[in-house]
Amino acid sequence: MGEAVLRRLDHANIFLITTGTSTPLAVLLLPPDRRNLLLWIVWTGALTGIAFRVLWANASRWLYAPATWPWGGHRCVTWPKPDELLVAIAALVESGQSNQMSLTVVTSGAVITGRLAPEAMWRQRVSEVLTDSADLGEFSPVFDTPARKDGPPTHLHFHGARILQGTVGIPETGGMYRVAIKDVSAWTVGDFSYSDH
């Protein structure tokens, strides 16, 4: 009995953590009209999801998924197309082969903070890490393929980056992440600092 209650609360907390993480950034970074619409949509979806997980845990997914669409579907209202300024920043990083630009982005419920790298440099580093792995070395050649050069950049390539979760950055040492620019719902220049105290 107790385990079932804890499982329900655990599943419900996913909605709170994700929505609660994106709320302060939406308040700080979005204009009032978009901010209010976004927060109304995501909190309505989150509260609906919590109600289903706590009060009706055995509900059919056919009822559950459409009822919580606003929680995950909020990406549709944040940026209708990739942010041109973000695309321009990514293009400058790509053309200058620089890895000094730091960004913090909100994407699909995660907040990622770190430095951008040109795609070719990012691929090379991922390939090196995989090559050194006894278990994952066979995946290294996938990243050795040349980066696509036609058209504007479609992805941000982070290195030394962390996923922010509360006051902790995961992993502490930083990781390598690839984020589709079209999925970024909010962003700011700079690397958010964090503390595990």
C-alpha positions as CSV (number, residue, x, y, z in Angstrom):
1,M,0.0,0.0,0.0
2,G,2.7,2.5,1.0
3,E,4.8,1.7,-2.1
4,A,1.8,2.4,-4.4
5,V,1.3,5.8,-2.7
6,L,4.9,6.7,-3.1
7,R,4.9,5.7,-6.7
8,R,1.9,7.9,-7.4
9,L,3.6,10.9,-5.7
10,D,6.8,10.2,-7.6
11,H,5.0,10.2,-10.9
12,A,3.1,13.4,-9.9
13,N,6.3,15.2,-8.9
14,I,7.7,14.9,-12.4
15,F,5.1,17.4,-13.5
16,L,6.0,19.8,-10.6
17,I,9.7,19.5,-11.1
18,T,9.6,20.2,-14.9
19,T,7.0,22.9,-14.7
20,G,8.6,24.5,-11.6
21,T,12.0,24.6,-13.4
22,S,10.8,26.4,-16.4
23,T,8.5,28.9,-14.6
24,P,11.2,31.3,-13.2
25,L,12.9,31.4,-16.6
26,A,9.6,32.1,-18.4
27,V,9.0,34.9,-15.9
28,L,12.4,36.4,-16.4
29,L,12.9,35.9,-20.1
30,L,9.6,36.0,-22.0
31,P,7.4,39.1,-22.7
32,P,4.3,39.3,-20.5
33,D,1.8,38.1,-23.2
34,R,3.8,35.0,-24.1
35,R,4.8,34.4,-20.5
36,N,1.2,34.5,-19.2
37,L,-0.1,32.2,-22.0
38,L,2.8,29.7,-21.5
39,L,2.5,29.6,-17.7
40,W,-1.3,29.1,-18.0
41,I,-0.9,26.3,-20.4
42,V,1.9,24.4,-18.6
43,W,0.5,24.8,-15.2
44,T,-3.0,23.6,-16.3
45,G,-1.4,20.6,-17.9
46,A,0.8,19.9,-14.9
47,L,-2.1,20.1,-12.5
48,T,-4.2,17.9,-14.7
49,G,-1.3,15.4,-14.9
50,I,-0.9,15.4,-11.1
51,A,-4.7,14.8,-10.6
52,F,-4.5,11.8,-13.0
53,R,-1.4,10.4,-11.3
54,V,-2.6,10.8,-7.7
55,L,-6.4,10.4,-8.0
56,W,-6.8,8.0,-10.9
57,A,-3.5,6.2,-11.4
58,N,-5.1,3.4,-13.4
59,A,-6.7,5.7,-15.9
60,S,-6.4,4.7,-19.6
61,R,-3.6,6.4,-21.4
62,W,-6.3,7.4,-24.0
63,L,-7.7,9.7,-21.3
64,Y,-4.4,10.6,-19.6
65,A,-2.3,11.6,-22.6
66,P,-4.7,14.1,-24.3
67,A,-5.6,15.6,-20.9
68,T,-1.9,16.4,-20.2
69,W,-1.1,17.6,-23.7
70,P,-0.7,21.2,-22.6
71,W,2.0,20.2,-20.3
72,G,4.2,18.9,-23.1
73,G,2.7,20.8,-25.9
74,H,3.7,24.2,-24.6
75,R,6.7,24.2,-27.0
76,C,4.2,25.1,-29.7
77,V,3.6,28.6,-28.2
78,T,7.1,29.6,-27.1
79,W,8.9,30.1,-30.4
80,P,6.8,29.5,-33.6
81,K,10.0,29.1,-35.6
82,P,13.7,28.9,-34.5
83,D,14.8,32.1,-32.9
84,E,16.8,34.0,-35.6
85,L,19.1,35.5,-33.0
86,L,19.9,32.0,-31.6
87,V,20.5,30.8,-35.1
88,A,22.9,33.7,-35.7
89,I,24.8,32.9,-32.5
90,A,25.2,29.3,-33.6
91,A,26.3,30.4,-37.1
92,L,29.0,32.6,-35.6
93,V,30.2,29.8,-33.3
94,E,30.3,27.5,-36.4
95,S,32.2,30.0,-38.6
96,G,34.7,31.1,-36.0
97,Q,35.5,27.7,-34.7
98,S,35.2,29.2,-31.2
99,N,34.2,27.5,-28.0
100,Q,34.0,30.6,-25.8
101,M,30.3,31.5,-26.1
102,S,28.3,30.4,-23.0
103,L,24.5,30.0,-23.1
104,T,21.7,28.7,-20.9
105,V,18.7,27.2,-22.7
106,V,15.4,25.8,-21.7
107,T,14.4,22.9,-23.9
108,S,11.6,20.3,-23.4
109,G,11.6,20.6,-19.6
110,A,15.4,20.7,-19.1
111,V,17.6,23.7,-18.4
112,I,21.1,23.2,-20.0
113,T,23.9,25.6,-19.3
114,G,27.4,25.6,-20.7
115,R,29.7,26.7,-23.6
116,L,28.9,26.2,-27.2
117,A,31.3,24.4,-29.5
118,P,31.4,24.2,-33.3
119,E,29.8,20.9,-34.4
120,A,33.0,19.5,-35.9
121,M,34.9,20.1,-32.6
122,W,32.0,18.6,-30.7
123,R,31.8,15.5,-32.9
124,Q,35.6,15.0,-32.6
125,R,35.4,15.2,-28.8
126,V,32.5,12.8,-28.5
127,S,34.3,10.4,-30.9
128,E,37.4,10.6,-28.7
129,V,35.5,9.8,-25.5
130,L,33.7,6.9,-27.2
131,T,36.9,5.5,-28.7
132,D,38.4,5.4,-25.2
133,S,35.5,3.4,-23.9
134,A,35.7,-0.4,-23.8
135,D,32.0,-0.7,-24.1
136,L,31.1,2.1,-26.5
137,G,34.1,2.3,-28.8
138,E,32.1,0.8,-31.7
139,F,29.9,4.0,-31.8
140,S,32.8,6.3,-32.3
141,P,32.8,6.2,-36.1
142,V,29.2,7.6,-36.1
143,F,30.6,10.9,-34.8
144,D,33.5,10.9,-37.3
145,T,31.2,11.8,-40.2
146,P,31.6,15.4,-41.3
147,A,29.2,18.0,-40.0
148,R,26.5,19.2,-42.4
149,K,27.5,22.5,-44.0
150,D,24.4,23.4,-46.1
151,G,22.0,26.0,-44.6
152,P,21.9,27.6,-41.2
153,P,22.8,25.6,-38.1
154,T,19.9,23.5,-36.7
155,H,21.5,22.4,-33.5
156,L,23.5,23.9,-30.6
157,H,26.5,21.8,-29.5
158,F,27.4,22.2,-25.8
159,H,30.6,21.0,-24.1
160,G,31.4,21.4,-20.4
161,A,27.7,21.8,-20.0
162,R,25.3,20.8,-17.2
163,I,21.6,20.1,-16.8
164,L,20.4,22.2,-14.0
165,Q,18.2,20.4,-11.4
166,G,17.3,22.6,-8.5
167,T,20.6,23.9,-7.1
168,V,22.7,21.1,-8.6
169,G,24.3,20.8,-12.1
170,I,24.4,17.3,-13.6
171,P,27.1,16.2,-14.2
172,E,29.3,18.3,-12.0
173,T,32.2,18.1,-14.4
174,G,30.1,19.0,-17.4
175,G,28.9,16.9,-20.3
176,M,28.4,17.2,-24.1
177,Y,24.9,17.9,-25.3
178,R,23.3,18.4,-28.7
179,V,20.1,20.5,-28.7
180,A,17.8,21.3,-31.6
181,I,17.5,25.0,-31.9
182,K,13.8,24.6,-32.8
183,D,13.2,23.0,-29.4
184,V,14.6,25.9,-27.4
185,S,11.8,27.7,-25.6
186,A,13.9,30.3,-23.8
187,W,17.6,31.2,-23.5
188,T,20.0,33.7,-22.1
189,V,23.7,34.5,-22.7
190,G,25.9,33.2,-19.9
191,D,26.6,30.0,-18.0
192,F,24.3,29.8,-14.9
193,S,26.4,29.1,-11.8
194,Y,25.1,26.6,-9.3
195,S,26.0,25.3,-5.9
196,D,25.5,22.0,-4.3
197,H,25.5,23.5,-0.8
